[in-house]
Amino acid sequence: MAAAALACAAAPGWGQATVAAGSAASAAAAASAAASAPAAAPLSTTGPAAPAAAGRAAAAAPASTAARPARAARGPALRLDPTATLRDPARNQPVVVQAQEIRGQPDLQTVAEGEAELQRGPVTITADRLSYDQPEDLAVARGQVRISRDGNTYTGPELQLKVQSFEGFFLEPTYFFARTGAGGRAERVDFLDEQRAVAHRATYSSCRPEDPLDAEGRPAVPAWELSTRQVRLDFDANEGIAEGAVLRFYGVPILAAPVLSFPLTEARKSGWLPPSITLDNKSGLQVSAPYYWNIAPNRDATLTPTLSAKRGAGLETEYRYLEPRYHGSAVLDFLPHDRLAGRSRYALGLQHDAALPRDTRVALKVLRVSDDDYWKDFTRNVPSLTPRLLASDLQLSRPVGDWQTYARVQSWQVLQTADPTTRIEAPYDRAPQLGARTTRRLGGGLELDVTGEFNRFTNPGGVTGGPTGVPTGAIAGGSGVRLTGSRLHALASIARPWTSPGWTLTPRLALNAATYSTDQAMSDGRRSASRVIPTVSVDSAWVLERETSWFGRGLRQTLEPRLLYVRTPFRDQSALPNFDAAAKDFNIDSIYTENAFSGVDRVSDSHQLTAGVTTRVLDDGTGVEAMRLGLVQRFLFRDQRVTPDGPPSTRRFSDILLFGSTGLLPSWTLESSVQYSPDIRRVVRSLASARFSPGPFRTLNLSYRLTRGLSEQVELGWQWPLYGPVGERVAGQASRADGSAGGGLFGSGGADCRGTWYGVGRVNYSTRDSRVTDSVIGMEYDAGCWIGRVVAERLSTGRSEATTRLLLQLELVGLSRLGSSPLQVLKDNIPGYRLLRDPAGSSLTPNAYD
């Protein structure tokens, strides 16, 4: 709850009023300390009494003549430093007083009347009348008192303050904070001393009603408002305490707390965070209430009790730590008794990075869940790109001379399904992996690259055999059991690159050597084997340029041909284990590599030439790429016997890869890539996408993906205004910096709801299966001072299974976001999605504390 509110606090003294969104509930109390500005600027003159001056007079006094020098402006960040007076450069700035009439008596009193204005540094104070009584040490401003600093404004009828003791009051102040675009009012602010203040009946909101009075003549109520009975500020203790805090939305209380505390700086503070409510088809209605525990400046924890209508109560925990030589986190989501599954469920995540003596580094990552169905039932609790394949990894590395040495232990948890057609192949565990690598330059321009490793491969727990499609050599001869064992290998290459501004030529000699010792007999009956496979390659790339122009636009066009020749002799590897080799995806990057496999255990024999050409069109002034087109194909001089597909390949020409992209058309971005088979004269794979973005918050994305014989999908994504003004902040847009016109973030948000509706979403449709696979559909409503979001997300977890959840969020601009945040979902799924509000100083990436 504390973080759901907003702390606006001011340090005692001149110019120390600052605002920070998301801290706590007493925005109004900021006026208390900000109003201290007059105290630091008593009116003073030197010499005899100044006679009354006709017209508008101005007086300037050096800072040393003031009864108490002014404090420095600290900037928009919410920071307080009681020692600021010891190093305040603003102390030496002069005090400038202007008024229609200035009069005074030396060492007694100074008075400025008629449009009186006092300025020192970034702070300006205006009032109908300003006076300073030196014997009483009392500064008084009356009549339309206004204090301005860095866009923050405070207004009220009267301010009285004793300068030295910093005791006084500010009557009926109203305030506006530029950083959050919000403000409020208070009945009275009392200054107790330099470090303490009390605000009475303070409010805070970024909404301003269109009409100051409602239909019954009463003061109009903002769309949302945070009100407190009393707020006590203690800057020494870095604590504010709000009593009777109530957050109302259109007059309806939605959050309340009899007493809550909050920090007055950017320092973190323990307390409750905004509750979250989600609804999904697996767990039903879920309510969670996070509690943030600020253990120490470098350690914290978040404890989140959860309650699911279908599954029961649980607890989500996160612990983080940061030390000079190590840092990490631990996350445990625990459900002691899942009523649907009839057992306990959990997800555990650990991360630790440490720097040890002698440049040694340690990295630990662990991700484990309780059962095979966890990824389907709790999709958001499995932070992995492969939610069915969870890695645990411990790595140790240390440089030794020119070598980088490393050791590793890696294991996998494989989440299988009951459907045999959707089962996945489990990678091997490595226990251990020991290696060393070096890259160095030799004489004559030669470059040497060497990597040597020892690996012990074992099967993950519960895995003994392999599913259909396991590469030849992975299964022990005739047993149906996956081979396990050890491998010692070395990868070495020596190259001599020649480079110039327009071309490169790199001949290379590489060796892939490995020796195996297996626990089971291989398919040929052996338990040990060795092989060495050399590869010779020559890679040459050219860049040719010419100046040109299209439609009067100066451009530079390039022509970039590239040739790669590879020669690798055939070595029979069919009986050898295959612990980590897999076929590379055939694309523009992999076609320019020497081996068709990733990993170590398989090396494709080659006698081939890869030829391609790319042309790019660049803006001559900015260098921005306006268009790119390319084509590449591989020619084989002989049959290839070691192939990713298994059987030897007798083709002489590979598939052709064509690709292109352009942004020449205004507001349009077009991209396409095609894999064309000359043998069957058909497109094998293709991807085409178009994005139309004519302005802010307007983006349409359409893409088409085809993998012949496997999948064909059409995807549509969008963020588009449906009704209302776009790119504006609704009513009253001609705002001043102080928000007095009601514009900016300080929008109307009135009951007429003259805001803007936006549609957002992404739909992925499989034409092969005639069904929607994944989808996100929602609406956003921007009322200027608040934003409402309703988003439904559907994730496919099988051919006939899906998880659907509903996300609801209310964003009170300048305060906090309440509910279950869909922002990360929208950002991840909709290319070009933009937040409707991007407050200054806030992160563009939503986080768990939004």
Order of alpha helices (4+ residues) and beta strands (2+ residues): beta-beta-alpha-beta-beta-beta-beta-beta-beta-beta-beta-beta-beta-beta-beta-beta-beta-beta-beta-beta-beta-beta-beta-beta-beta-beta-beta-alpha-beta-beta-beta-beta-beta-beta-beta-beta-beta-beta-beta-beta-beta-beta-beta-beta-beta-beta-beta-beta-beta-beta-beta-beta-alpha
